[in-house]
Amino acid sequence: QVQPVESGGGLVQAGGSLRLSCTASASTHSINFAGWYRQAPGKQREVVATITAGGSTNYLPSVKGRFTISRDNAKNTVYLQMNSLKPEDTAVYYCNAIFYGDVQNYWGQGTQVTVSS
């Protein structure tokens, strides 16, 4: 079964930057709609940013102006550029994607982002 695969998490100091990437586990499946979500310990999973096939984006208000979601269709990859990171951004970040020809959405395994103060 195809699923999104995340990469790019890690440990960074407050004010730093990270870029997360999300691609498909099988090259035969192209990403249509995608979103980045995060879940901090003891908290519910929340949507951080979404991007449509046409490139329209939406953001969680607390990350607007600091995070940018984008896509490279030639590489079948969706990115989340995170700047000015804060300790409260610490969470496991998940990619959720709908692939062309499918109606179901799929979750990746997640990547840990830790921001130290």
C-alpha positions in Angstrom: 0.0 0.0 0.0 1.4 3.4 -0.9 1.9 5.9 1.8 3.6 9.3 2.3 7.1 9.2 3.6 8.4 12.2 5.6 12.0 13.3 6.2 13.8 16.3 7.5 12.9 16.4 11.2 15.5 16.9 13.9 16.7 19.0 16.8 17.1 22.8 16.4 17.4 25.8 18.7 14.7 28.3 19.0 14.8 30.8 16.1 16.3 28.1 13.8 14.9 26.5 10.6 14.1 23.1 9.3 12.6 21.8 6.1 10.4 18.8 6.0 9.8 16.8 2.9 7.0 14.4 2.0 7.0 12.1 -1.0 5.2 8.9 -2.0 6.5 5.5 -1.1 5.8 4.4 -4.6 6.8 6.5 -7.6 3.7 5.4 -9.5 1.5 7.4 -7.2 1.5 11.2 -7.6 0.4 13.5 -4.7 -2.8 15.4 -5.3 -3.8 17.2 -2.1 -1.5 17.2 0.9 -1.3 18.5 4.4 1.2 18.7 7.2 -0.1 17.9 10.7 1.6 17.8 14.1 0.9 16.2 17.4 2.7 17.2 20.6 2.7 15.0 23.7 -0.7 15.0 25.4 -2.3 17.1 22.7 -4.5 16.4 19.8 -3.2 16.2 16.3 -3.7 19.6 14.5 -3.4 20.7 10.9 -0.4 22.9 10.3 -0.7 23.7 6.5 -2.4 22.3 3.4 -1.8 22.6 -0.3 -4.0 21.7 -3.2 -3.1 20.4 -6.6 -3.3 23.9 -7.9 -1.0 25.3 -5.2 -3.5 27.0 -3.0 -2.4 27.0 0.6 -3.8 27.3 4.1 -2.1 27.7 7.5 -2.6 27.3 11.1 -2.7 30.9 12.4 0.1 30.4 14.9 2.5 29.3 12.1 1.4 31.8 9.4 4.4 34.0 8.4 6.9 31.5 9.8 6.1 28.3 7.9 5.7 27.8 4.1 4.2 24.8 2.4 5.1 24.2 -1.2 5.3 21.4 -3.8 7.6 20.3 -6.6 5.4 18.2 -8.9 8.4 17.0 -10.9 9.8 15.5 -7.7 6.4 14.4 -6.4 7.3 16.1 -3.1 5.6 18.5 -0.7 7.7 20.6 1.6 7.2 22.4 4.8 9.8 25.2 5.4 9.8 26.1 9.0 11.5 29.3 10.1 11.7 31.2 13.4 11.0 27.9 15.2 9.7 28.1 18.8 9.7 25.5 21.5 5.9 25.2 21.2 6.5 23.9 17.6 8.0 20.7 19.1 5.9 17.8 17.9 5.8 14.8 15.6 5.0 16.1 12.2 2.9 14.0 9.8 2.2 14.2 6.1 -1.3 13.4 5.0 -1.8 12.9 1.3 -4.4 12.0 -1.3 -3.0 10.5 -4.5 -4.3 11.0 -8.0 -6.8 8.3 -8.9 -7.7 7.7 -5.2 -10.2 9.2 -2.8 -8.7 8.0 0.4 -6.1 9.9 2.4 -3.0 8.3 3.7 -0.8 9.1 6.7 2.9 8.9 6.9 4.9 7.6 9.9 5.8 11.0 11.1 9.0 12.8 11.8 10.1 14.3 15.1 10.8 18.1 15.4 12.3 19.3 18.6 12.9 22.9 19.3 15.1 23.7 22.3 14.9 27.0 24.2 
